[in-house]
Amino acid sequence: MSESNAFTVQAKRNDYISFAKAFAIVTIVVYHFCMLIEMPDFLSRVAGLGGGGVHLFIFASGFGLYLSKYSTYKIFLKRRFSKVLYPYYLAVTFIFLFNYFWKIFDDDFTAYLSHIFLFKMFFEKYDTSFGGQFWFISTIIQLYLVYPLLLKLVNLLNPFLCLVGFIVISILYSLTISYLGYGELRVVNSFFIQYLWEFVLGMIVAKKGLIEKVISIKWYILSIIALVAYSVMALLVQNFGSFGKNLNDLFSFIGYFSISVIIFKVVKKSSKTFRAVIAFEKISYPLYLTHTFIFSLFFKFFFQKITLIHLPIIITISFIFAYLFSLVLNKLLVNNSAKNL
């Protein structure tokens, strides 16, 4: 493939995976909004489940990468980093410049440089600067760096033993950081080893062609699975402190994945609704990058107190801003691609 096609997606499109990425981003955005407002405890707990979208997104990333074309490590990194870092750099630069003139975040030029040169992943005070969601960029970049090794292991080892091995590695990491008292530090609990098993799970599901079998499970069985998974997750969080929080990823993923499949089944019945959701996937990453900026903007300048009543307004504006950002981004990518012809 020529360099001019660096931004071309190679992976075969799967309806559920496309839906999963869009669904995960939407629930994460709503969850982040709900974190910023006062709301009844029950609703707060329900909204908190939306944070599990990050697990599904990592799973979908592993799935998509496995089905994508891989030639050399250099080309792989160039394509991945162009796809992820270019929009990220543009977003964080815009937010930094806006923040310079109209103060929203208490972050300085060093914090901005930590994003550009990626050393933010080593410093707690920088990892979520200019927006709490930016921690994920560090994690996904770390996964990209080790992907070639993971690809070799997934292709070489027995799928079941491979998955069990990575689950054990992630659990041991979680137990270790909790035991050492680092379980609450974002740069530590978001290190790629914490999420390694679900990324590898996505690769294995893609390799074995299991996704259609999984999403064919009856909705009532998925409902029971989700209920059990979330029950175990609640017990872990409530009774085991930091250990429980860092060990609940497995059950959070199972519960969230089950619910996402149920909703996918419902949405798929309406072709118009499904096409709209799939179309949204194109702006899901821009939305993820910019939504906390919009939220913070409203908190700072427009509403003294934001409640659930404002959710539709702010979410809609976040979507519009993400769409405009995606148009600018696509224009820049096309121009950059043309220069490389």
C-alpha positions as a printed NumPy array, in Angstrom:
array([[  0.   ,   0.   ,   0.   ],
       [  1.257,   3.486,  -0.825],
       [  1.997,   6.072,   1.835],
       [ -0.888,   8.178,   0.56 ],
       [ -3.281,   5.549,   1.838],
       [ -2.047,   5.78 ,   5.408],
       [ -5.472,   6.687,   6.694],
       [ -7.346,   3.931,   4.881],
       [ -9.016,   1.457,   7.221],
       [ -7.999,  -2.049,   6.252],
       [-10.138,  -4.054,   8.635],
       [-13.23 ,  -5.804,   7.349],
       [-16.278,  -4.027,   8.68 ],
       [-18.37 ,  -5.994,  11.118],
       [-21.81 ,  -4.592,  11.956],
       [-21.589,  -5.337,  15.653],
       [-18.048,  -3.971,  16.044],
       [-19.015,  -0.76 ,  14.25 ],
       [-22.047,  -0.452,  16.5  ],
       [-19.984,  -1.3  ,  19.593],
       [-17.514,   1.537,  19.043],
       [-20.283,   4.098,  18.585],
       [-22.305,   2.75 ,  21.516],
       [-19.264,   2.705,  23.811],
       [-18.362,   6.322,  23.06 ],
       [-21.93 ,   7.551,  23.646],
       [-22.225,   5.841,  27.028],
       [-18.771,   7.096,  28.057],
       [-19.738,  10.662,  27.145],
       [-23.003,  10.428,  29.12 ],
       [-21.119,   8.894,  32.042],
       [-18.605,  11.745,  32.066],
       [-21.45 ,  14.265,  32.045],
       [-23.179,  12.548,  34.956],
       [-19.937,  12.555,  36.942],
       [-20.03 ,  16.352,  36.943],
       [-23.514,  16.842,  38.372],
       [-25.446,  15.958,  41.497],
       [-27.961,  13.197,  40.932],
       [-29.771,  10.484,  42.916],
       [-27.504,   7.651,  44.048],
       [-29.365,   5.05 ,  41.987],
       [-29.081,   7.066,  38.768],
       [-25.445,   7.768,  39.539],
       [-24.752,   4.038,  39.796],
       [-26.59 ,   3.322,  36.539],
       [-24.705,   6.099,  34.75 ],
       [-21.474,   4.682,  36.138],
       [-22.018,   1.519,  34.137],
       [-21.427,   3.619,  31.026],
       [-17.776,   3.823,  31.99 ],
       [-17.552,   0.147,  31.031],
       [-17.621,   1.315,  27.44 ],
       [-13.857,   1.656,  27.566],
       [-13.552,  -2.128,  27.919],
       [-15.742,  -2.75 ,  24.9  ],
       [-13.802,  -0.184,  22.882],
       [-10.481,  -1.866,  23.709],
       [-11.976,  -5.239,  22.787],
       [-13.215,  -3.788,  19.481],
       [ -9.78 ,  -2.275,  18.826],
       [ -8.084,  -5.644,  19.25 ],
       [-10.714,  -7.238,  17.   ],
       [-10.274,  -4.644,  14.271],
       [ -6.49 ,  -4.666,  14.362],
       [ -6.321,  -8.43 ,  14.   ],
       [ -8.372,  -8.264,  10.806],
       [ -6.337,  -5.366,   9.426],
       [ -3.376,  -5.684,   7.12 ],
       [ -0.015,  -5.921,   8.894],
       [  3.234,  -5.652,   6.954],
       [  6.051,  -4.101,   8.989],
       [  6.256,  -2.615,  12.465],
       [  7.256,   0.789,  11.085],
       [  4.321,   1.008,   8.684],
       [  1.948,  -0.292,  11.343],
       [  3.002,   2.381,  13.844],
       [  2.848,   5.103,  11.228],
       [ -0.715,   4.199,  10.253],
       [ -1.935,   3.698,  13.796],
       [ -0.308,   6.834,  15.174],
       [ -1.529,   8.88 ,  12.209],
       [ -5.062,   7.66 ,  12.82 ],
       [ -4.961,   8.284,  16.571],
       [ -2.334,  10.954,  17.245],
       [ -3.122,  13.395,  14.441],
       [ -6.706,  14.052,  15.656],
       [ -5.493,  13.982,  19.254],
       [ -2.769,  16.577,  18.643],
       [ -5.203,  18.808,  16.787],
       [ -7.798,  18.569,  19.572],
       [ -5.406,  19.148,  22.462],
       [ -3.732,  22.054,  20.631],
       [ -7.083,  23.742,  20.043],
       [ -8.067,  23.222,  23.686],
       [ -4.707,  24.563,  24.887],
       [ -4.976,  27.722,  22.76 ],
       [ -8.568,  28.331,  23.828],
       [ -7.582,  27.76 ,  27.427],
       [ -4.734,  30.251,  27.103],
       [ -7.176,  33.094,  26.42 ],
       [-10.266,  31.853,  28.288],
       [ -9.194,  29.849,  31.311],
       [-11.155,  26.622,  31.735],
       [ -8.504,  24.137,  32.886],
       [ -5.769,  24.774,  35.455],
       [ -3.138,  23.325,  33.129],
       [ -0.065,  25.048,  31.744],
       [  2.292,  24.865,  28.778],
       [  4.252,  21.989,  30.317],
       [  1.035,  20.001,  30.509],
       [  0.464,  20.727,  26.816],
       [  3.974,  19.52 ,  25.967],
       [  3.313,  16.341,  27.952],
       [  0.578,  15.532,  25.431],
       [  2.621,  16.419,  22.368],
       [  5.67 ,  14.419,  23.456],
       [  3.6  ,  11.746,  25.217],
       [  5.43 ,  11.878,  28.528],
       [  2.099,  12.554,  30.221],
       [  1.64 ,   8.798,  30.609],
       [  4.382,   8.83 ,  33.252],
       [  3.1  ,  11.731,  35.355],
       [ -0.154,  11.627,  37.291],
       [ -0.772,  15.387,  37.17 ],
       [ -0.45 ,  15.485,  33.382],
       [ -2.178,  12.289,  32.287],
       [ -5.674,  13.785,  32.502],
       [ -4.756,  17.428,  31.89 ],
       [ -7.04 ,  19.404,  29.535],
       [ -9.649,  16.651,  29.918],
       [ -9.979,  13.549,  32.049],
       [-10.679,  11.359,  29.022],
       [ -7.165,  11.809,  27.649],
       [ -5.809,   9.031,  29.872],
       [ -7.09 ,   6.567,  27.279],
       [ -4.694,   7.883,  24.639],
       [ -1.745,   6.724,  26.749],
       [ -3.251,   3.248,  27.119],
       [ -4.066,   2.716,  23.452],
       [ -0.612,   3.915,  22.363],
       [  1.003,   1.442,  24.753],
       [ -1.128,  -1.341,  23.256],
       [ -0.079,  -0.296,  19.755],
       [  3.582,  -0.488,  20.749],
       [  3.269,  -4.109,  21.917],
       [  0.759,  -5.221,  19.266],
       [  3.283,  -7.013,  16.969],
       [  4.368,  -9.188,  19.903],
       [  0.744,  -9.883,  20.823],
       [  0.   , -10.782,  17.208],
       [  2.779, -13.379,  17.187],
       [  1.624, -14.89 ,  20.47 ],
       [ -2.042, -15.052,  19.419],
       [ -1.086, -16.744,  16.15 ],
       [  1.329, -19.135,  17.839],
       [ -0.419, -20.245,  21.034],
       [ -3.582, -22.17 ,  21.748],
       [ -6.382, -19.516,  21.874],
       [ -7.811, -20.709,  25.206],
       [ -4.452, -20.955,  26.949],
       [ -3.4  , -17.64 ,  25.433],
       [ -6.469, -15.856,  26.786],
       [ -6.2  , -17.463,  30.217],
       [ -2.547, -16.469,  30.358],
       [ -3.28 , -12.821,  29.61 ],
       [ -6.183, -12.752,  32.067],
       [ -3.805, -14.03 ,  34.764],
       [ -1.222, -11.388,  33.812],
       [ -3.793,  -8.583,  34.046],
       [ -5.16 ,  -9.868,  37.368],
       [ -1.681, -10.208,  38.864],
       [ -0.906,  -6.656,  37.768],
       [ -4.13 ,  -5.405,  39.381],
       [ -3.381,  -7.22 ,  42.62 ],
       [  0.189,  -5.925,  42.677],
       [ -0.631,  -2.247,  42.192],
       [ -3.423,  -2.464,  44.757],
       [ -1.15 ,  -4.182,  47.286],
       [  1.539,  -1.535,  46.779],
       [ -1.005,   1.254,  47.268],
       [ -0.913,   2.552,  43.694],
       [ -4.353,   1.299,  42.662],
       [ -5.91 ,   4.775,  42.654],
       [ -3.208,   6.381,  40.482],
       [ -4.443,   6.862,  36.919],
       [ -1.045,   6.419,  35.255],
       [ -0.728,   3.086,  37.057],
       [ -4.249,   1.645,  36.871],
       [ -4.55 ,   2.653,  33.205],
       [ -1.236,   1.067,  32.191],
       [ -1.839,  -1.236,  29.238],
       [ -1.268,  -4.448,  31.222],
       [ -4.493,  -3.712,  33.115],
       [ -6.44 ,  -3.966,  29.832],
       [ -4.24 ,  -6.474,  28.029],
       [ -6.616,  -9.416,  28.337],
       [ -9.606,  -7.683,  26.709],
       [ -7.494,  -6.41 ,  23.815],
       [ -6.205,  -9.958,  23.255],
       [ -9.744, -11.316,  23.62 ],
       [-10.788,  -9.125,  20.702],
       [ -7.908, -10.502,  18.632],
       [ -8.812, -14.111,  19.464],
       [-12.506, -13.612,  18.701],
       [-11.514, -12.146,  15.326],
       [ -9.076, -14.977,  14.644],
       [-11.607, -17.711,  15.404],
       [-14.533, -15.931,  13.726],
       [-16.611, -16.132,  16.899],
       [-18.342, -12.769,  16.893],
       [-21.458, -13.936,  15.036],
       [-21.86 , -16.9  ,  17.384],
       [-21.56 , -14.663,  20.426],
       [-24.093, -12.087,  19.267],
       [-26.533, -14.847,  18.343],
       [-27.016, -15.713,  22.025],
       [-30.629, -15.21 ,  23.115],
       [-31.435, -11.884,  24.756],
       [-32.737, -13.436,  27.98 ],
       [-29.524, -15.422,  28.433],
       [-27.516, -12.248,  27.866],
       [-29.71 , -10.485,  30.439],
       [-28.949, -13.155,  33.054],
       [-25.234, -12.983,  32.251],
       [-25.275,  -9.187,  32.614],
       [-27.132,  -9.384,  35.93 ],
       [-24.692, -11.897,  37.388],
       [-21.653,  -9.982,  36.116],
       [-22.818,  -6.663,  37.521],
       [-23.755,  -8.291,  40.833],
       [-20.232,  -9.675,  41.219],
       [-18.827,  -6.315,  40.157],
       [-20.87 ,  -4.517,  42.833],
       [-19.689,  -6.948,  45.514],
       [-16.066,  -6.416,  44.533],
       [-16.305,  -2.628,  44.538],
       [-18.256,  -2.388,  47.799],
       [-16.294,  -4.918,  49.834],
       [-12.712,  -4.941,  48.591],
       [-11.78 ,  -1.285,  48.085],
       [ -8.98 ,  -0.626,  45.642],
       [ -8.519,  -4.363,  45.06 ],
       [-12.164,  -4.686,  44.059],
       [-12.111,  -1.671,  41.76 ],
       [ -9.087,  -2.925,  39.872],
       [-10.363,  -6.501,  39.663],
       [-13.849,  -5.686,  38.412],
       [-12.816,  -5.088,  34.78 ],
       [-13.604,  -8.67 ,  33.769],
       [-17.14 ,  -8.498,  35.147],
       [-17.671,  -4.94 ,  33.926],
       [-16.754,  -6.055,  30.413],
       [-19.001,  -9.131,  30.522],
       [-21.976,  -7.135,  31.783],
       [-21.467,  -4.227,  29.406],
       [-20.815,  -6.499,  26.425],
       [-24.003,  -8.457,  27.115],
       [-26.103,  -5.297,  27.283],
       [-24.505,  -3.91 ,  24.128],
       [-25.419,  -7.092,  22.218],
       [-29.028,  -6.874,  23.415],
       [-29.267,  -3.246,  22.282],
       [-27.547,  -4.144,  19.008],
       [-30.22 ,  -6.753,  18.338],
       [-32.951,  -4.164,  18.932],
       [-31.315,  -1.435,  16.843],
       [-30.535,  -3.819,  13.987],
       [-34.273,  -4.416,  13.498],
       [-34.645,  -0.85 ,  12.225],
       [-32.464,  -0.272,   9.173],
       [-32.736,   3.533,   9.448],
       [-31.77 ,   3.587,  13.107],
       [-28.906,   1.185,  12.513],
       [-27.538,   3.232,   9.596],
       [-27.659,   6.348,  11.774],
       [-25.703,   4.619,  14.527],
       [-23.092,   3.308,  12.087],
       [-22.779,   6.756,  10.511],
       [-22.094,   8.16 ,  13.971],
       [-19.029,   5.931,  14.253],
       [-17.219,   8.383,  11.972],
       [-17.406,  11.139,  14.573],
       [-17.16 ,   8.969,  17.684],
       [-13.415,   9.55 ,  18.15 ],
       [-13.693,  13.353,  17.625],
       [-16.539,  13.322,  20.156],
       [-14.401,  11.444,  22.657],
       [-11.549,  13.903,  22.231],
       [-13.611,  17.064,  22.622],
       [-16.647,  16.352,  24.812],
       [-15.108,  17.279,  28.178],
       [-14.009,  20.591,  26.668],
       [-17.628,  21.372,  25.786],
       [-18.809,  20.235,  29.22 ],
       [-16.211,  22.394,  30.971],
       [-17.071,  25.344,  28.745],
       [-20.704,  25.217,  29.83 ],
       [-19.781,  24.835,  33.475],
       [-17.472,  27.83 ,  33.285],
       [-19.41 ,  30.344,  31.23 ],
       [-23.067,  29.424,  30.717],
       [-24.742,  27.654,  33.618],
       [-24.008,  28.199,  37.278],
       [-25.442,  24.793,  38.037],
       [-25.906,  22.021,  35.477],
       [-28.48 ,  19.288,  36.016],
       [-29.867,  16.371,  34.056],
       [-32.25 ,  18.789,  32.346],
       [-29.283,  20.259,  30.484],
       [-28.032,  16.867,  29.301],
       [-29.835,  16.84 ,  25.891],
       [-28.647,  20.394,  25.141],
       [-25.01 ,  19.86 ,  26.025],
       [-24.814,  16.419,  24.412],
       [-26.314,  17.816,  21.197],
       [-23.819,  20.686,  21.136],
       [-21.005,  18.197,  21.821],
       [-22.14 ,  16.142,  18.826],
       [-22.277,  19.215,  16.58 ],
       [-18.823,  20.349,  17.679],
       [-17.437,  16.832,  17.114],
       [-18.961,  16.795,  13.628],
       [-17.383,  20.161,  12.743],
       [-14.085,  18.965,  14.186],
       [-14.27 ,  15.826,  12.024],
       [-14.859,  17.953,   8.902],
       [-11.758,  20.021,   9.632],
       [ -9.792,  16.901,  10.418],
       [-10.832,  15.122,   7.217],
       [ -9.954,  18.209,   5.176],
       [ -6.488,  18.348,   6.706],
       [ -5.945,  14.615,   6.238],
       [ -6.984,  14.778,   2.579],
       [ -4.635,  17.707,   1.938],
       [ -1.803,  15.952,   3.726],
       [ -2.449,  12.767,   1.753],
       [ -2.45 ,  14.689,  -1.531],
       [  0.942,  16.184,  -0.751],
       [  2.372,  12.689,  -0.371],
       [  1.189,  11.488,  -3.789]])
